[in-house]
Amino acid sequence: MPTLRIDPLHIENLKAMVPTGHFSTGSSHLDLHAKDQSQHPPCRPDVVIWPMDREEVSRILQYANAHRIPVTGWGSGSSLEGNPIPVCSGIVLDFSQMNRVLALRAEDFQVDVQPGVVYQDLNQQLRHEGLFFPPDPGARATIGGIIANNASGTKTVRYGSAKDYVRRLTVVLANGEIVETGTRASKSSSGIDLIHLFVGSEGTLGLVVEATLRLAALPVEIAGAIATFADVETAAGAVFRIMRSGLEPAALELLDPACIAVINRERGLGLSVAPNVFVELHGTSRSHLDETMLVLEEVCRESGCSDFRPGLGRQQWGELWKARHELGEMIVRRHPGCGILVVDVAVPLTAYPQLIATARQELDSAGLDGYIISHAGNGNIHLNLVGPRDDPQAWETIESISNRMVLKALEVGGTATGEHGVGIGKKKYMAAEHGRGLQWMKQIKHLFDPNQILNPGKIFPD
Ligand SMILES: Cc1cc2nc3c(=O)[nH]c(=O)nc-3n(C[C@H](O)[C@H](O)[C@H](O)COP(=O)(O)OP(=O)(O)OC[C@H]3O[C@@H](n4cnc5c(N)ncnc54)[C@H](O)[C@@H]3O)c2cc1C
């Protein structure tokens, strides 16, 4: 994709459209918006704008569309597939100033938010009402970025991903038109579902300026358990049995011994350095959870677990969960001077043990540092592959492992990306995953954005 640098006249005109201080062509701002958390090469935008409201976004898009200037939305830049990197330069619209919670309707389990709200901050506020927004991608991510990537996380196995939590959206289209779609009802059969065209479209069809989100009730009681296994393959087999047993875990995560060693080193939690499955249960009473825990233990022991630590209380479990959420950053700290490629495949549960075994074999035969971190209940496997930044041979090996993992996932009916999105890195698998469906996606893109100004260079193969 050629780099398109915009005319200085456009820079002046854009500057005049927004209040002072909400526009920058300064190097440090351009650098901060040139890369996300992935290994994809950085690319600077020409200008960064921090819009304050939907009308401003609309005016900027009208101008950009008329002059064919690329526009890329920006939440907090925590993506792992190059999703917000402005590969064609142009304008980055950073939504961090549009960060207000507009209305909370606790009795309807709904909240109206601007796109720049960070989900951890939202959940902090919602706690007082006994509510939460379940998709928890871990990093400090914004609602706009979560919707655009259809992000999910550790609680998705029970609560679903971002797409399950959007009731209404206000979107600014490429031509500046402001469109509201969806209702506040908890169900509707009315018309073609535009909301779900925008969710997961990575800012290529329109920019989200407001969203009504569905919320869930905070669980009354929580209990956690850690099941330890001799090898990852046996642990993976247990996942299927736990899911089939009807226990409805709220989280079901598998970590390999390398991950556990990192957590122990940083947090001193003293976990057994072996494949561990973390299970979280939610319930309405302690006695109900105690009973469920007994069934869980039985299922885990029948599935070959060597140790089972039940009944971890809120505080201990909270510490463990914090460590789990920060694991990605701990791995980065563990390998200074190295880059990390995160594989993100998801497969049907029946194929999950096979994919986990493939991941293990790939790591063993390559002799690389690597970590298996898995949202196991969803068959979603991350393989974090580590290589020195200046070692092209190591990176060739890493790329080929990633490629083989994706092809294997597709072969068994899975997806190239369980939660991180297509961005730049997964474009090459779109045809294999979607077949003729990709042509229809391209037509939808053309309909919404005929001049190809919105986040160009993403999702669609060149
Ligand atoms: C350590 C770590 C752990 C992670 N774990 C997970 C995980 O468990 N699950 C998961 O799903 N992800 C995970 N991620 C990836 C990432 O955090 C999520 O994809 C997150 O949703 C990105 O949000 P963001 O605000 O950073 O968006 P950005 O990265 O800034 O942008 C994401 C995409 O959204 C677009 N966009 C931004 N704002 C808007 C808007 N208002 N309208 C339209 N498009 C917009 C951008 O153009 C881009 O295409 C992890 C990342 C890190 C670094």
The ligand as a Tripos MOL2 file, in Angstrom:
@<TRIPOS>MOLECULE
LIG
   53    58     1     0     0
SMALL
NO_CHARGES

@<TRIPOS>ATOM
      1 C1         -1.1750   -7.6330   27.0840 C.3       1 LIG1
      2 C2         -2.3620   -7.6690   26.1450 C.ar      1 LIG1
      3 C3         -3.3670   -8.6100   26.3520 C.ar      1 LIG1
      4 C4         -4.4640   -8.6630   25.4900 C.ar      1 LIG1
      5 N1         -5.4360   -9.5910   25.7300 N.ar      1 LIG1
      6 C5         -6.5380   -9.6090   24.9460 C.ar      1 LIG1
      7 C6         -7.6040  -10.5230   25.2170 C.ar      1 LIG1
      8 O1         -7.5760  -11.3210   26.1480 O.2       1 LIG1
      9 N2         -8.6860  -10.4800   24.4040 N.ar      1 LIG1
     10 C7         -8.7830   -9.6070   23.3620 C.ar      1 LIG1
     11 O2         -9.8080   -9.5970   22.6690 O.2       1 LIG1
     12 N3         -7.7830   -8.7490   23.0780 N.ar      1 LIG1
     13 C8         -6.6700   -8.7130   23.8330 C.ar      1 LIG1
     14 N4         -5.6770   -7.8210   23.5630 N.ar      1 LIG1
     15 C9         -5.7780   -6.9460   22.3730 C.3       1 LIG1
     16 C10        -6.4300   -5.5550   22.6040 C.3       1 LIG1
     17 O3         -6.2720   -5.1320   23.9290 O.3       1 LIG1
     18 C11        -7.9150   -5.5360   22.2150 C.3       1 LIG1
     19 O4         -8.0890   -5.8650   20.8590 O.3       1 LIG1
     20 C12        -8.6110   -4.1930   22.4890 C.3       1 LIG1
     21 O5         -9.9770   -4.3290   22.2340 O.3       1 LIG1
     22 C13        -8.0860   -3.0310   21.6770 C.3       1 LIG1
     23 O6         -8.6580   -1.8450   22.1980 O.3       1 LIG1
     24 P1         -7.9370   -0.4200   22.0580 P.3       1 LIG1
     25 O7         -8.7860    0.5830   22.7560 O.co2     1 LIG1
     26 O8         -6.5270   -0.4890   22.4550 O.co2     1 LIG1
     27 O9         -8.0940   -0.2050   20.4920 O.3       1 LIG1
     28 P2         -6.9700    0.1540   19.4070 P.3       1 LIG1
     29 O10        -5.8930   -0.8520   19.4460 O.co2     1 LIG1
     30 O11        -6.5790    1.5740   19.5350 O.co2     1 LIG1
     31 O12        -7.8270   -0.0060   18.0700 O.3       1 LIG1
     32 C14        -8.3800   -1.2440   17.7360 C.3       1 LIG1
     33 C15        -9.1590   -1.1260   16.4230 C.3       1 LIG1
     34 O13       -10.3140   -0.3260   16.6460 O.3       1 LIG1
     35 C16       -10.3720    0.7690   15.7550 C.3       1 LIG1
     36 N5        -11.0380    1.8210   16.5130 N.ar      1 LIG1
     37 C17       -10.6130    2.4430   17.6390 C.ar      1 LIG1
     38 N6        -11.5660    3.2860   18.0680 N.ar      1 LIG1
     39 C18       -12.6040    3.1940   17.1970 C.ar      1 LIG1
     40 C19       -13.8970    3.8170   17.0970 C.ar      1 LIG1
     41 N7        -14.3200    4.7200   17.9750 N.pl3     1 LIG1
     42 N8        -14.7080    3.4640   16.0620 N.ar      1 LIG1
     43 C20       -14.3120    2.5420   15.1530 C.ar      1 LIG1
     44 N9        -13.1030    1.9450   15.1830 N.ar      1 LIG1
     45 C21       -12.2720    2.2650   16.2060 C.ar      1 LIG1
     46 C22        -8.9260    1.0130   15.3660 C.3       1 LIG1
     47 O14        -8.8200    1.6760   14.1220 O.3       1 LIG1
     48 C23        -8.4040   -0.4130   15.3090 C.3       1 LIG1
     49 O15        -8.7430   -0.9970   14.0700 O.3       1 LIG1
     50 C24        -4.5550   -7.7550   24.4020 C.ar      1 LIG1
     51 C25        -3.5440   -6.8090   24.2070 C.ar      1 LIG1
     52 C26        -2.4520   -6.7690   25.0510 C.ar      1 LIG1
     53 C27        -1.3970   -5.7260   24.8160 C.3       1 LIG1
@<TRIPOS>BOND
     1     1     2 1
     2     2     3 ar
     3     2    52 ar
     4     3     4 ar
     5     4     5 ar
     6     4    50 ar
     7     5     6 ar
     8     6     7 ar
     9     6    13 1
    10     7     8 2
    11     7     9 ar
    12     9    10 ar
    13    10    11 2
    14    10    12 ar
    15    12    13 ar
    16    13    14 ar
    17    14    15 1
    18    14    50 ar
    19    15    16 1
    20    16    17 1
    21    16    18 1
    22    18    19 1
    23    18    20 1
    24    20    21 1
    25    20    22 1
    26    22    23 1
    27    23    24 1
    28    24    25 2
    29    24    26 1
    30    24    27 1
    31    27    28 1
    32    28    29 2
    33    28    30 1
    34    28    31 1
    35    31    32 1
    36    32    33 1
    37    33    34 1
    38    33    48 1
    39    34    35 1
    40    35    36 1
    41    35    46 1
    42    36    37 ar
    43    36    45 ar
    44    37    38 ar
    45    38    39 ar
    46    39    40 ar
    47    39    45 ar
    48    40    41 1
    49    40    42 ar
    50    42    43 ar
    51    43    44 ar
    52    44    45 ar
    53    46    47 1
    54    46    48 1
    55    48    49 1
    56    50    51 ar
    57    51    52 ar
    58    52    53 1
@<TRIPOS>SUBSTRUCTURE
     1 LIG1         1 GROUP 0 **** ****
